[in-house]
Amino acid sequence: MAACLMAGCASLAGAVEVECILFEEAYGERLASPDPAVALWWASSGWKVSQTRPVPSRKGRALEIRAARNEAEAAQLVVCPTRALDGFTAKASSLTGPDGAVLPAEAVEILRVRYVYVEFPTDAWGAQGMWPDPLPPITAPIALEADKNQPLWVRVDVPRDAAPGDYTGVIMLEADGFAAQVPLHVHVYAFELPDRMTCTTAFGFDAGAVFHYQALETPGDRETVLNKYLDYFADNHITLYDPVPGHEIKMEWVKLGENEGEDLDPAVRALLQEKALTPRFDWSDWDAAMESAVRDRHITTFRIGIPGLGGGTYGGHSEPALLDYRLGDPEFELAFTAYAQAVEAHLRDKGWLDMSYVYFFDEPNPKQYEFVRDQFIRLKNVAPGIGRMLTEKIDPKLIGGPNIWCPMTSTYNHDDAEARRAAGETIWWYICTVPKRPFAGMFIDHPGTDLRIWLWQTWQYDVTGLLFWTTTLWSTSVAYPDHPQNPYEDPMGWKSNPYVDGAREPWGNGDGRFVYPPEAAGGVATEPILDDPVACYRMEMLRDGIEDYEYLAMLERLLEDEGNELPARMKRRYQKLLAVPGEISTDLTTYTKDPAPIEKHRDKVARAIEALLAR
């Protein structure tokens, strides 16, 4: 791997020589070009192509993409002119497949890979310079600079009714004084990915940031644009903490009616008739939105609030309170129990209980463990069906409280996790501003494989869910007290804790950012902008990883269904594919930075799925 010189990193005192994936050159294939002044080449989606990376010497014939039905997969077509090109456009033809089958041109989306300048590298894997991340649409002809690579993100969304087999088409490139047709080959596997993924997700999202950056004031504009963001996350198999923002559960506290509660203890009944301690819910708006989210956006989880648990983070917490009462007051206990049990009963009736979780405390410190455990136990005692999720490592002092454990990857202990799984509990995990190298992270200036690898490691360690704290950290008032940050100009996720305004402490490039506002809204719009959100390279890799996980889950289910009828040798061969090979991931800090081993094993898994489905 080529070495690069990193200077100006906020975490290092001086320049040091480090390995940097951006300057890797051992990948890609040169494609035929009708104009010697315009080089064309292609690369896997898993490589972060630098603007100055030399054209590869190895020759290829076409962009190659392999995908199942109902799956999205991409490759990069790189244009490198030795002269400036004005009026550049790119569009796809339809693709012709077996027996005249067609993938329509609309199934191929071509996005521009845009670069952001990294001034402060996240860690020693990064470097100052231009790194790819935003993937804006090409809505009008663009200008290409001389002697700079311009990758195009060629993404194929395979229709669920596509015939399996090989398809061929072209990417048509045009500019002033230039035209070319680049072959595109797509192989469609003979199976379909489900709409709802096996790996669960729980990601944060700030609708207020969207409304602010896109200058959205009216309810209609806000709803229109918000739905575009929700569709973006759904298309990438991401479920938000709140999958129905803007739709709330309506509730009021009422007194028990004169003819109600006849089976209650007389003293309890009298108290409930005297004081407004009984929750009366109006679920209509929230239910309608949730039904749509489950049906159309295929959500896997949702966060539910239960008042009376208190809350907090490692820096401090608040004691439980409800109405005007405190823990230990009989009124508190009656109201808390009634609320939690009513929520549990409703979610059970709707069939959503297994997707629910309470997330009332974030990353407690050891001194807070007893408090956190006690609150979870209170909830478990009255509404055991509601999930109790905690973002913290597994610790004996917490056991008995959470039933969804979500440690950071760097604090994950496999033996501890196995013990909790044996007890019937669930394991998720998360990444955020940490861990940094040598762990897989979500940073712009990390290898392109990182987020895809995260899912292979998720499968490798029998983890079933992912959590990420937010997706729209476009600015913080601490780092930008006078005006909002432009995420296209400053890729850093700055610390948002309420320190002195203007005192910048970096969290990492791209931290908290899995989507961009429209380019016109990068610096905050003055007029409403109703455009779609702009895709993100790292989200594409995360989606690919979630779909890879689904391949493995599908193969596992097929082996469970068909395994006893398979010849022993065949069964062993297919079962072996369920183990993540060392070429992909040996452990959490030893994994491939090259996408080729991932793509190779993914293809083997796909062929096994096809073979089992054909039996």
C-alpha positions in Angstrom: 0.0 0.0 0.0 1.3 3.4 -0.9 2.4 5.6 2.0 1.3 9.2 2.3 2.5 12.1 4.5 0.0 13.4 6.9 0.5 16.8 8.3 -1.8 19.1 10.3 -3.7 16.3 12.1 -5.2 17.7 15.2 -4.3 14.5 17.1 -0.6 14.5 16.2 2.2 16.8 17.1 4.0 16.6 13.7 3.9 15.0 10.3 4.4 11.2 10.4 4.4 8.6 7.6 1.3 6.4 7.7 -0.6 4.1 5.4 -3.5 5.8 3.7 -6.1 4.0 1.7 -6.8 7.1 -0.4 -3.4 6.6 -2.2 -3.8 2.9 -2.9 -3.2 2.2 -6.6 -3.5 -1.6 -6.9 -7.1 -1.8 -8.2 -9.3 -0.8 -11.1 -9.3 -1.5 -14.8 -8.8 0.7 -17.8 -11.6 0.8 -20.3 -11.5 1.6 -24.0 -12.0 5.3 -24.8 -12.5 6.8 -28.3 -10.5 9.8 -27.3 -6.9 9.4 -26.1 -7.2 12.7 -24.2 -10.0 11.2 -22.0 -9.1 8.2 -20.0 -11.9 5.9 -18.8 -11.6 3.3 -16.1 -13.7 1.5 -13.5 -13.4 0.3 -9.9 -15.4 -1.5 -7.3 -17.7 0.6 -5.1 -15.5 -0.3 -2.2 -12.6 1.9 -3.2 -12.2 5.5 -2.3 -10.9 6.9 -5.6 -8.6 9.9 -5.1 -8.7 12.7 -7.6 -5.0 12.1 -8.6 -4.9 8.3 -8.6 -3.2 7.3 -11.9 -5.2 5.4 -14.5 -4.7 1.7 -14.0 -2.7 -0.3 -16.5 -4.8 -3.4 -16.2 -7.4 -3.5 -19.0 -11.1 -4.4 -18.6 -14.1 -4.7 -20.9 -17.0 -3.3 -18.9 -18.3 -2.2 -15.5 -19.5 -5.3 -13.7 -22.2 -5.5 -11.1 -23.8 -8.5 -9.5 -27.0 -8.2 -7.5 -30.1 -10.1 -6.4 -33.6 -9.1 -7.3 -34.8 -6.3 -5.1 -31.2 -5.2 -4.3 -29.2 -2.1 -5.1 -25.5 -2.5 -6.0 -23.0 0.0 -7.5 -19.7 0.3 -9.3 -17.6 3.4 -10.1 -16.9 4.7 -13.6 -14.0 7.1 -13.6 -13.5 9.8 -16.2 -10.0 11.4 -16.3 -9.6 14.0 -19.1 -6.2 15.6 -19.9 -8.2 18.7 -21.0 -11.2 20.3 -19.4 -14.5 19.0 -20.5 -17.6 21.3 -20.5 -21.2 20.2 -20.8 -20.5 16.7 -19.4 -23.5 14.3 -19.0 -24.0 10.7 -18.3 -27.0 8.4 -18.7 -27.7 4.7 -19.0 -29.3 2.7 -21.7 -31.7 -0.1 -21.0 -30.0 -3.4 -20.5 -30.8 -6.6 -22.5 -30.8 -9.9 -20.7 -31.8 -13.6 -21.2 -34.5 -14.3 -23.7 -35.1 -10.7 -24.4 -35.6 -9.7 -20.8 -34.9 -6.0 -20.1 -33.6 -4.0 -17.2 -35.0 -0.5 -17.9 -32.8 2.5 -18.0 -34.6 3.8 -15.0 -33.1 1.0 -12.9 -29.7 2.6 -13.4 -29.0 5.8 -11.4 -25.8 7.7 -12.1 -24.5 10.0 -9.3 -21.5 12.3 -9.2 -18.9 11.5 -6.6 -18.1 14.8 -4.9 -15.1 15.4 -2.7 -14.7 17.2 0.6 -11.5 18.7 1.9 -10.2 17.0 5.1 -8.1 19.5 7.0 -7.9 17.6 10.2 -7.5 13.8 9.7 -9.6 11.7 12.0 -6.6 9.5 13.0 -3.4 8.1 11.5 -5.4 6.3 8.7 -6.4 9.7 7.3 -4.6 12.4 5.5 -5.1 16.0 4.6 -6.7 16.2 1.1 -9.8 15.7 -0.9 -11.9 12.6 0.1 -15.0 11.3 -1.7 -18.3 11.2 0.2 -21.3 13.2 -1.1 -23.1 11.6 -4.1 -25.2 14.3 -5.6 -27.4 13.7 -8.7 -26.3 15.0 -12.0 -29.3 17.3 -12.8 -27.6 19.4 -15.4 -24.4 19.2 -17.5 -21.2 19.6 -15.4 -17.6 20.7 -16.1 -14.8 18.2 -15.6 -11.3 19.6 -14.7 -8.3 18.5 -16.6 -6.0 15.9 -15.0 -8.4 15.0 -12.2 -10.4 11.8 -11.8 -14.2 12.3 -11.7 -15.8 9.1 -10.5 -19.5 8.4 -11.4 -21.5 6.3 -9.0 -23.4 3.8 -11.2 -26.0 2.1 -9.1 -28.4 -0.5 -10.3 -31.7 -1.1 -8.5 -32.7 -4.5 -9.7 -36.5 -4.9 -10.0 -38.0 -7.7 -8.0 -39.5 -9.2 -11.2 -36.2 -9.2 -13.1 -35.3 -12.5 -14.9 -32.1 -13.9 -13.5 -29.1 -13.9 -15.8 -26.6 -11.6 -17.5 -27.6 -8.2 -18.9 -25.7 -5.8 -21.1 -26.1 -2.1 -21.8 -24.0 1.0 -22.0 -23.3 4.2 -20.1 -23.5 7.1 -22.6 -21.1 9.9 -21.9 -21.2 13.2 -23.7 -19.4 16.6 -23.4 -18.3 19.3 -25.7 -16.1 17.6 -28.3 -16.4 14.2 -26.6 -18.7 11.2 -26.7 -18.3 7.6 -25.5 -20.3 4.5 -24.8 -19.0 2.4 -21.9 -20.2 -1.2 -21.6 -22.2 -2.1 -18.4 -22.7 -5.8 -17.5 -25.1 -6.7 -14.7 -25.6 -10.3 -13.4 -28.9 -10.8 -11.6 -29.0 -13.7 -9.2 -31.9 -16.1 -9.2 -33.3 -15.0 -5.8 -35.0 -11.9 -4.3 -34.0 -10.0 -1.2 -36.9 -9.4 1.2 -38.1 -5.9 1.9 -37.4 -6.2 5.6 -33.9 -7.0 6.6 -32.9 -9.5 9.3 -30.3 -7.2 10.8 -32.1 -4.6 12.9 -31.1 -0.9 13.0 -31.7 2.0 15.3 -30.4 5.3 14.0 -30.9 8.9 15.2 -32.2 11.7 13.0 -32.8 15.4 13.5 -35.8 16.6 11.4 -35.1 20.1 12.7 -31.8 20.2 11.0 -33.5 19.4 7.7 -36.1 22.1 8.2 -33.4 24.6 9.0 -31.0 23.9 6.2 -33.8 23.7 3.6 -35.7 26.7 4.9 -39.0 24.8 5.4 -41.6 26.7 7.3 -45.0 25.4 6.2 -46.4 22.0 7.4 -46.9 20.9 3.7 -43.3 21.7 2.7 -42.0 20.0 5.9 -44.0 16.8 5.3 -43.0 16.6 1.6 -39.3 16.9 2.3 -39.4 14.8 5.5 -41.0 11.9 3.5 -38.1 12.1 1.1 -35.6 11.6 3.9 -37.6 8.8 5.4 -37.7 7.1 2.0 -33.9 7.6 1.7 -33.4 5.8 5.0 -35.8 3.1 4.1 -34.1 2.5 0.7 -30.9 1.9 2.7 -32.5 -0.4 5.2 -32.1 2.1 8.1 -34.8 2.4 10.8 -34.8 5.6 12.8 -35.2 5.8 16.6 -38.5 7.5 15.7 -39.6 6.1 12.4 -42.7 8.4 12.3 -41.4 11.9 13.3 -44.1 14.4 13.7 -46.7 11.8 14.7 -47.1 11.5 18.4 -49.0 9.3 20.8 -51.6 11.6 22.4 -52.4 11.0 26.1 -54.1 12.8 29.0 -54.3 11.9 32.6 -57.8 11.4 33.9 -59.7 10.4 37.0 -61.2 6.9 37.2 -64.9 7.0 36.4 -67.5 6.4 39.1 -68.4 3.0 37.6 -64.8 2.0 36.7 -62.3 -0.2 38.5 -64.8 -2.3 40.5 -62.3 -5.1 40.7 -59.6 -2.9 42.3 -58.6 -2.7 45.9 -61.1 -0.1 47.4 -58.3 2.1 48.6 -56.6 2.1 45.2 -59.9 2.7 43.5 -60.7 5.6 45.7 -57.3 7.2 45.0 -57.7 6.8 41.2 -61.2 8.4 41.4 -59.8 11.2 43.5 -56.7 12.0 41.4 -56.0 12.0 37.7 -53.6 9.1 37.6 -55.1 7.0 34.8 -53.7 7.5 31.2 -56.2 7.9 28.4 -54.6 7.4 25.0 -55.5 8.5 21.5 -53.4 6.2 19.3 -55.1 7.1 16.0 -52.5 9.4 14.4 -49.5 7.5 15.6 -51.0 4.1 14.7 -51.8 5.2 11.2 -48.2 6.5 10.7 -46.7 3.4 12.2 -48.8 1.1 10.0 -47.5 2.9 7.0 -43.9 2.7 8.3 -44.2 -1.0 9.0 -45.9 -1.8 5.6 -44.1 0.6 3.3 -40.7 1.4 4.9 -40.2 -2.0 6.5 -39.0 -0.7 9.8 -37.3 -3.2 12.2 -37.4 -1.3 15.5 -38.8 1.8 17.2 -38.0 3.7 20.4 -40.9 4.1 22.8 -40.9 6.5 25.8 -42.1 5.5 29.2 -42.3 8.4 31.7 -41.1 7.9 35.2 -37.8 6.2 34.5 -35.6 9.3 34.9 -32.8 9.4 32.4 -29.3 10.6 31.7 -25.8 10.0 30.4 -22.4 9.3 31.8 -22.2 12.9 32.8 -25.2 13.0 35.0 -28.8 11.8 35.4 -32.2 12.8 36.6 -34.3 10.9 39.2 -37.6 9.4 38.2 -40.6 11.8 38.4 -44.1 11.5 37.1 -46.8 14.2 37.3 -46.0 15.8 40.7 -44.9 12.6 42.3 -41.6 10.9 43.1 -40.5 7.3 43.2 -42.1 5.7 46.3 -45.2 7.7 46.3 -48.3 5.5 45.8 -49.6 7.9 43.1 -46.3 7.5 41.2 -46.5 3.8 41.3 -50.1 3.7 40.1 -49.5 6.1 37.2 -46.2 4.5 36.1 -47.7 1.0 36.1 -50.9 2.1 34.3 -49.0 3.9 31.6 -46.4 1.1 31.0 -49.0 -1.6 30.9 -51.3 0.3 28.6 -48.5 0.9 26.1 -47.4 -2.8 26.3 -51.0 -4.0 25.7 -51.5 -1.7 22.8 -48.2 -2.7 21.1 -49.0 -6.3 21.6 -52.4 -5.9 20.0 -50.8 -4.2 17.0 -48.1 -6.9 16.7 -45.3 -4.4 17.2 -44.2 -5.3 20.8 -41.1 -7.2 19.7 -39.9 -4.2 17.7 -40.1 -1.8 20.7 -37.4 -0.7 23.0 -36.9 1.9 25.8 -33.7 3.9 25.5 -33.8 6.1 28.6 -30.1 6.2 29.5 -27.0 6.6 27.3 -23.6 5.2 28.2 -23.8 5.2 32.0 -20.6 5.3 34.0 -20.0 2.5 36.6 -21.3 4.7 39.5 -24.7 4.9 37.6 -25.0 1.2 37.0 -27.2 0.5 40.0 -29.5 3.3 39.2 -29.9 2.2 35.6 -30.4 -1.5 36.5 -33.1 -0.5 39.1 -35.1 1.5 36.6 -35.0 -1.3 34.1 -36.2 -3.8 36.7 -39.1 -1.5 37.6 -40.1 -1.5 34.0 -39.6 -5.2 33.6 -41.8 -5.9 36.6 -44.8 -4.2 35.1 -44.3 -4.4 31.3 -41.8 -7.1 30.6 -42.6 -7.2 26.9 -41.1 -3.8 26.1 -37.5 -4.0 25.1 -35.0 -2.5 27.5 -32.0 -1.3 25.5 -28.7 0.1 27.0 -25.7 1.5 25.2 -23.0 0.1 27.5 -20.7 -2.9 27.8 -22.0 -6.0 29.5 -21.3 -5.8 33.2 -22.4 -8.0 36.1 -23.7 -5.0 37.9 -26.2 -4.3 35.1 -27.4 -7.9 34.6 -31.1 -8.3 35.3 -31.9 -4.9 33.9 -31.4 -4.6 30.1 -32.4 -7.3 27.7 -31.0 -5.6 24.6 -27.3 -5.0 25.2 -25.6 -2.5 22.9 -21.9 -2.2 23.6 -19.5 -0.2 21.5 -17.6 -2.5 19.2 -14.3 -1.8 21.0 -15.8 -2.9 24.3 -17.6 -6.0 23.0 -16.7 -9.2 24.9 -17.8 -12.3 23.0 -17.9 -14.6 26.1 -20.1 -12.1 27.9 -22.3 -11.7 24.9 -22.7 -15.5 24.5 -23.8 -15.7 28.1 -26.5 -13.1 27.7 -27.7 -14.7 24.5 -27.9 -18.0 26.3 -30.2 -16.2 28.8 -32.5 -15.2 26.0 -31.3 -11.6 25.7 -30.3 -9.7 22.5 -27.0 -8.2 21.4 -26.7 -5.1 19.3 -23.6 -2.9 19.1 -22.7 0.6 18.0 -19.9 2.9 16.8 -19.7 6.7 17.1 -16.8 9.1 17.3 -14.9 6.1 18.8 -13.5 3.6 18.2 -11.0 4.9 15.7 -8.3 2.9 14.0 -7.7 0.0 14.0 -11.4 -0.7 14.3 -13.9 -0.3 11.5 -15.5 3.1 11.7 -17.8 5.4 9.8 -15.2 8.1 9.0 -14.8 9.8 5.7 -11.0 9.4 5.8 -11.1 5.6 6.6 -11.1 2.7 4.1 -14.2 2.4 2.0 -14.7 -1.2 3.2 -15.1 -0.1 6.9 -18.9 0.1 7.1 -19.4 -3.0 4.9 -17.0 -4.9 7.1 -18.9 -3.8 10.2 -21.8 -6.0 8.9 -19.6 -9.0 8.2 -18.2 -8.6 11.8 -21.8 -8.3 13.0 -22.6 -11.7 11.5 -19.2 -13.1 12.6 -20.0 -12.3 16.3 -23.7 -13.2 16.2 -24.8 -9.7 16.8 -28.3 -8.9 15.5 -28.6 -5.1 15.5 -26.8 -1.8 14.8 -27.2 1.5 16.5 -25.8 4.9 15.5 -26.5 8.1 17.5 -27.5 10.5 14.6 -27.4 10.8 10.8 -27.8 14.6 10.4 -25.0 16.2 12.4 -24.4 18.9 9.8 -23.4 21.6 12.3 -23.0 22.3 16.0 -23.4 25.7 17.6 -20.3 25.1 19.7 -18.1 25.0 16.7 -20.2 27.4 14.6 -21.8 29.8 17.0 -22.4 32.6 14.4 -23.6 30.6 11.3 -24.3 27.0 10.5 -21.6 24.7 9.2 -21.6 23.8 5.5 -21.1 20.0 5.5 -19.8 20.2 1.9 -17.0 22.5 3.0 -16.2 21.2 6.4 -16.5 17.4 6.8 -15.7 17.3 10.5 -18.2 16.3 13.0 -17.5 18.7 15.8 -18.2 18.0 19.5 -21.6 19.3 20.4 -21.3 19.4 24.2 -22.1 22.8 25.6 -18.7 24.1 26.1 -17.5 27.6 25.2 -18.9 28.7 21.8 -16.2 28.5 19.1 -14.1 26.1 21.1 -13.7 23.3 18.6 -13.0 19.7 19.5 -13.2 17.2 16.6 -15.1 14.0 16.8 -14.1 12.7 13.4 -14.7 13.4 9.7 -18.3 12.3 8.9 -19.2 11.5 12.5 -23.0 11.8 12.8 -23.5 12.4 9.0 -25.0 9.7 6.8 -26.8 12.0 4.4 -26.3 15.5 3.0 -28.8 18.3 2.5 -29.3 19.3 -1.2 -26.2 21.1 -2.6 -28.2 24.3 -2.8 -28.9 24.1 0.9 -25.3 23.4 2.0 -24.9 26.8 3.6 -28.5 27.0 4.7 -31.2 28.2 2.2 -33.0 31.5 2.3 -35.9 30.1 0.3 -37.6 26.7 0.7 -35.7 23.9 -1.1 -37.9 20.8 -1.7 -35.1 18.7 -3.4 -34.2 15.2 -2.3 -31.5 14.6 0.2 -28.1 13.8 -1.2 -26.7 10.3 -0.8 -23.5 9.5 1.0 -20.7 7.1 0.0 -20.6 5.7 3.5 -24.4 5.0 3.6 -24.0 3.1 0.4 -21.4 0.9 2.0 -23.5 0.4 5.1 -26.5 -0.6 2.9 -24.3 -3.1 1.0 -23.2 -4.6 4.3 -26.8 -5.0 5.5 -27.6 -6.7 2.2 -24.5 -9.0 2.6 -25.8 -9.9 6.1 -29.1 -10.8 4.5 -27.4 -13.1 2.0 -25.9 -15.0 5.0 -29.1 -15.0 6.9 -31.0 -16.4 3.8 -28.4 -19.1 3.4 -28.7 -20.0 7.1 -32.5 -20.3 6.9 -32.3 -22.4 3.8 -29.9 -24.8 5.4 -32.2 -25.0 8.4 -35.1 -25.9 6.1 -33.3 -28.1 3.6 -30.3 -29.3 5.6 -31.5 -32.8 6.5 -32.3 -33.6 2.9 -28.9 -32.5 1.6 -26.0 -34.9 0.9 -23.6 -34.5 3.9 -20.7 -33.2 1.8 -22.9 -30.5 0.2 -24.3 -29.5 3.5 -20.8 -29.1 5.0 -19.7 -27.1 2.0 -22.6 -24.7 2.3 -22.4 -24.5 6.1 -18.7 -23.5 5.7 -19.8 -20.4 3.8 -21.6 -19.1 6.8 -18.3 -18.6 8.6 -16.7 -15.3 7.8 -13.3 -16.1 6.2 -10.1 -14.6 7.6 -9.5 -12.9 4.3 -12.5 -10.7 5.2 -12.3 -10.4 9.0 -10.0 -12.2 11.4 -11.1 -10.1 14.4 -12.4 -6.7 15.1 -9.1 -5.0 14.3 -7.8 -7.3 11.5 -9.9 -7.1 8.4 -9.7 -6.4 4.7 -9.3 -2.9 3.3 -9.8 -4.4 -0.2 -13.4 -5.1 -1.2 -12.4 -8.0 -3.5 -12.6 -10.7 -0.7 -16.0 -9.5 0.3 -17.3 -9.6 -3.2 -15.8 -13.0 -3.9 -17.4 -14.6 -0.8 -20.7 -12.8 -1.4 -20.8 -14.4 -4.8 -20.2 -17.9 -3.3 -23.0 -17.4 -0.9 -25.3 -16.2 -3.7 -24.5 -19.3 -5.7 -25.3 -21.5 -2.7 -28.7 -19.8 -2.2 -29.5 -20.3 -5.9 -28.6 -24.0 -5.7 -30.7 -24.6 -2.6 -33.7 -22.7 -4.1 -33.4 -24.8 -7.3 -33.7 -28.1 -5.4 
